[in-house]
């Protein structure tokens, strides 16, 4: 089988990723006593709350940087230079030692709270602050300057569509990847504007449900349902389905691939597994892998990620490569 994607040869950097970054608080509790209905019995809940950097675009950038790729992160933060969230983000970003560009265009830096209790799915509280302006010209200029082989728009909200259009259109030869938030998939017109730019679309099964207007569980992602996305103009799509693996559909090349979940142990926290999957897919594309290998790489990285707590606590390059050799 031939390689899945042929990347442009006139590239500068490998990947440009935008635009999600936030302050992430990990609220960790031990298993709590519950009644027969699942309600917590005790009023005081002991927990530890370490702080990290988070955000889907940031997580993808960290993973690709760890794997040795030349990346540029574009992210939006609060306009107030002395705001605690923005100061926290800027201080920690410097420790990662990869290039980034922050746009101070929001009414405060976004934040996320992740509540983890062993044996239960994490609960995520995300606070997205409103935009005060949109740096469209700057996004275009930077993307043209960097000439990426791949551009990734991850965690995209409806109001961010013009920013993604600016990034995608600035360097037309780049391979485009779109990972929308559920809120965008519910907004048909803005979402379809991005689909016209022909990206590889990466969704989870819940986002697929919203796109096609049918409530489906993770074990009900069939070819018939995915084909509804192709009818909307999507050429290639990856759908992740938690315990039921992942699917790549690309009718133009007669591809329908189901990749099973790869397990390396009992999952601890599924936060960020989708971001890890996307990062490994990008890495496989750079290494000239075929479609089946691309999906295997994604599942391997996701399988390693769920063993770690917190969205931005990602597998190392060595750990990932060991997983591929299993």
N, C-alpha and C positions, 0 to 999 in steps of 0.2 A: 504494500500500500504506500502511495506517495505521501510526501510531507503534507501536513494539514494546511499550512499557510506559507506562502512565499513572501518574505518581508522585503521592503525597498532597500536598494543598495546605496542610495544617496542619503543615508541617515547621519545625524549628528549623535545625539544621545540615544540610548536604547528605548527608554520609556518615559513618558510624561503622565503623571497621575494627578487627578483633581477630583473634588475640592474639599473633601471632608476631613476635618480634624477636630478633636475636642479634648477636654479634660475628662478623664474617666475615673470614676470611683468604684472600687470593687467592694461591695458589701457582702462579706463572707460570714455565714453562720454554720454552726454544727447542725446535724439533723434535729428538728424540733418535734416535740410531742404534739400530735394532732388528734382531733376527734374523728368519729366515723364519717363525717362530711368533709374532712380535709382541713378544717379550721385549726389554727394554732391555739393550743390550750393555755400557754403562759403569756403574761402581759409584757414581761421584760425579755427582750431578745438580745443575747450576747453576740456581738459581732466585731470584726475588725474591718477597717475601711482604708486600705492603702490606695494611693492615687497614682495614676499612670497617664500617659498619652494614649488617646484612642481615636476612633473614627475609621471608617472603612477604607478611605483613600490612604490614610497614614499606615494602616496595617498592611496593605498591599505594597506600599513603597518600602516598608521595613523588610518584608520578606524578599522582595526582589533585590534590595541592596545586600541582604545577607547572602543571597545566592550569587552575588558578584556582578550584577548588572548595573549599568550606568543610568541612574534614574534622576528625574527632576520632579519634585512634589510641589504642586500649587495648591494652596489652601486658604480658606477665609477665616478671619478672626475678628474680634471686637475692635471697634475704632478707638477705644480708650487705651492709650499706651500703658497706663498704670493699672488697668483692670487686673484683678488677681488671676482670672482665667487666662488672659493673654500672656501675662508674665510667666505663668506656669508653663504654658505651651512653648514659648520662646526659649525658656531656660532648658527644658528637657530636649527640645529639638536639636540644640547644639551638641548634645551628647551622642547623637546618632551618626554624626559625621557624613551625612549625605546632603546634596544641594536641595534647597527649598526656597520658595518664594511665598510670602504671606501677604494676602490682601486685607487690609484693615477696613472692611466694608460692612461689618455687622454691628448690631446694637448689643454688643457683648459677645464673648467667646462661648461657643456651644459647649454643653456638658452632657455626660451620660452617667447614669447610676446603674450598676449591674448587681442584682441580688442573687447570690449563689448559695444554694442549700444542697448538700450532697444527696443524690438520689432523685432530684427534681430538676426540671428544665429551668434555666436561668430566667429571671424577670428583668427586662431592660426598661429603664425610664430615660428617655432621651429628650433633652431640652434644646431645640433649635431656635436660635435668636433670629429676629427679622433682619433682612438686608436693608441697608441705608442707601447703597448704590451698587452698580454692577460694573466691574472693571473690564469691559469687553475689549477695548482697544489694547490694553496692556496684555490681556490673555493672548490675543492674536499675535502681537509683536513678539512675546516670549516664545510662543509655540513655533513661529516661523524661524526665530533665532536658533532654537534648540534642534529643529528638524528631527523629531523622534521617529523611530521605526514603528512604535506602538503608542497610541494615546488611549488612556483609560479614564472614563468618567464613572465614578463609583459612589453609591449612596445618593443618587441624584434626586432632588426634590423638584416639584413643578416650577418653582420660581427660579431654579438654576438652569433651566433649559437654554436661555440665551447664552449663558456662559459656556455650556457644553457645545453649542453650535459654533461659538467663536473658536474653541479649541479644536474641534473636529475639522472645521473648514480651513483653518490656517495652514495646515500642511496636508494637502489632499492625498498624497501617496502613503501616508501612515495607515497602518491597520488599526481599526477602531473597535473598542470594547465598551459596551454600555451595561452598567449594573444599576438599575433604577431602584429607588425606595418604593415601597408599596403605595405611598401617596401619589407618586407620579403615574403609576400604572392605572390608577383610577381616573386620571385626567386624560381622556382620550386624545384631544387635539394636541396638547404639548408633547405627549408621548409619541404620537405619530410623526410629529415634526422631526424628532430625533431618528425614528426608524427610517425616514427617507434618506438619511446619511449612511445607511447600510452598515451598521455596526454588528459585531457578534454580540447578541443579547444574552445576558446571564441573569436568570431568575431563580427564585426558589418556588416550590409548588404553590405557596400561598399567593405570591405575586402573579403567577400564571393564572390562578383562580380569578383574581381581580381583572386581569387583562381580558379574559374570555367571558367573564360574567357568569361563571359556573362554580359553585362551591365544590372543590375536590380535595380529597385527602392525599397524603403523600404516596399512597399505593394506587392511586387512580389516575396517574399521569400517563395517558395512553397516546398513541400516535394520532388518533382522531382529534384529541384535545390540543395537542401541540400543533397540528396542522392548521388550527384556527389562527395561530400566530403567523404562520406563513401566509395565510390569506390576508393578513393585515399588512404584509410587505416585508416581514422578517425573512432574511435569507438563511441565516444560521443562528441556532439558539441552543444554549445549555440550560437545563433545568435540574437543580439539585433537590433531592427528595428525602433528606434525612436518612432514616434507616433503610430506605428502599433505593439507595444509591443515587445515580445521576444519569441524565440522558443528553446526548448530543444529536440534534436533528439538522440535517443540511441537505435538503432534497436536490439541490442543484448538482451535488456530487454523489447523490444516491446514498447518503449516510444516515443511518439510524443506529446509534450505539448506546447500549445500556451498560453502565459501569456499576458493579456492585460496590457496596461499602467495604473499605479495608480497615480491619480492626487491629490495633496494636495493644489493646488493653481496655479496661472499663472506662467509658467517657466520664470526664470530670466536669467539663463546661463546653457547650457547643457554640458559645459566642465567638464569632470571627471565623468559623469553619468555612463559610462561603467565601470570605475574603481570601483565605488561605488557598482554597480551591482555585480561584481566579488567578492568583499569583503563580501557582504551579503550572496552570494552563499556559500563561504567558512565557514562563521559562521553557516549557516543552516546545512552544512555537519557535523560540529563538534557537533551540537545539535541533531544529529541523525534524521533529518527531511527526509521525503520522497520527491520524485522528484517534485511533485506539490508544496509542501511547500518551497522547495529550490528556485523555480522560483518566488514564491510569495515574499519571503524575498528579492530576488534581485530587483524585481520591486518596492517594498516598499522603499528600500534604494535609488534607483535611483530617485524615485518620490520626496523624501525629498531633494536629492542633487541638483536637478535643480532649487530649490528655493534659492540657495546660489550662490554668485558670486565668480569665481575663482576655478581652479581645485582642490586645496588643502584645500579649505574652505568646510569642510565635516560635515555631520550631527552628532550630539552628540548621545551617547548611549541612553539617555533618549528620545530624539526626535524620533529615530528609533523605539524604543519599543512602543511609543505612536502610531506611524504609523501602527504597526502590530495589535494593538488593535482596530483600526478603523472599 
